[in-house]
């Protein structure tokens, strides 16, 4: 039996609002299924379950009260824990008419909490209706959503996370200028052969290069927890996505090292679209081991990043612009990207950060291998 | 297709990205991406939308020619015939 608790979707999150259950007691769920929608200061998120089994009684009703992180909201009995005969018989003892069960389900009322007034204690439609009139109505998602002012909430959440970062993380910063001629020539040729729908944005090249560089320098794909570094096995990269109303989110692109550039472009499109539509999953907010922020669209040359705790590094990408480039005594104009690394000096030293940027630079010189 | 119709299609596409945009206030020679705060991802999707509505393939090399509303209308007008 596993508890399903109100998850923490970031270092800054203390409580969340249950907007809706997507399951009912008795439903079979498996790892990765969405079982609830939760609202935080940063918006609405779909929450997955990380165990497989049967959903127990729903212990928390949707809104309007906020639920502290860590509160048990339901239980998932493990798949191999088949109900014991005693349990089965106790469940069988709930006598409820089909119409009453349906009405209870529709209103997220646990049938285990109902008292039957019919013959032999059978729960009838009237019993459910009585609970419905007594209990405060389960707020519809539309109503619950309006309880948080996202603009203020988003600002508060960013303020909390970034204050924590600058208070606790001793940042060090490194920058490298990278000749992007090879990478951009290769990308231009590739895009020329494709319809507009299949074209890649330049940012997928450095994103994939970050993933491959992390395979060489895995110490930067990590979380800093309780004074210790915890290396991440998978390469999930948070990508900073600005929101039109203000604020930003840094959801994760999963297993970037294993994606082809086409798959990465598709994953990026999907992630940006869902972020801006408020359709992210909870795990995407927490499982990144590093974050990439790209501000080159607005002409920024160098990004001096602030690490998103508990991560230990942030890669900043500026614009790719033509600059004079000296090689073997000759000057030529080349497209140059200034990439930066902000890293946590508790978890790594400048030498390691330099190894990462060096690997990143070299990988971008061989775009066909990305 | 008339230039007015093309402009309407452009405005519809931009409005889906920047719902708060006021096209009466937008100068026809201003940089649209800067004025409406449109990033490269949104801009690509905007061009994909134009491609679907007008059937015009816009090569990547031409992206940089498409800066203002006038640029867009003229570019598309020449190619829709």
Boltz contact constraints between the chains, C-beta under 6 A:
constraints:
  - contact:
      token1: [A, 191]
      token2: [B, 60]
      max_distance: 6.0
  - contact:
      token1: [A, 196]
      token2: [B, 48]
      max_distance: 6.0
  - contact:
      token1: [A, 196]
      token2: [B, 51]
      max_distance: 6.0
  - contact:
      token1: [A, 197]
      token2: [B, 48]
      max_distance: 6.0
  - contact:
      token1: [A, 201]
      token2: [B, 40]
      max_distance: 6.0
  - contact:
      token1: [A, 272]
      token2: [B, 41]
      max_distance: 6.0
  - contact:
      token1: [A, 297]
      token2: [B, 39]
      max_distance: 6.0
  - contact:
      token1: [A, 297]
      token2: [B, 40]
      max_distance: 6.0
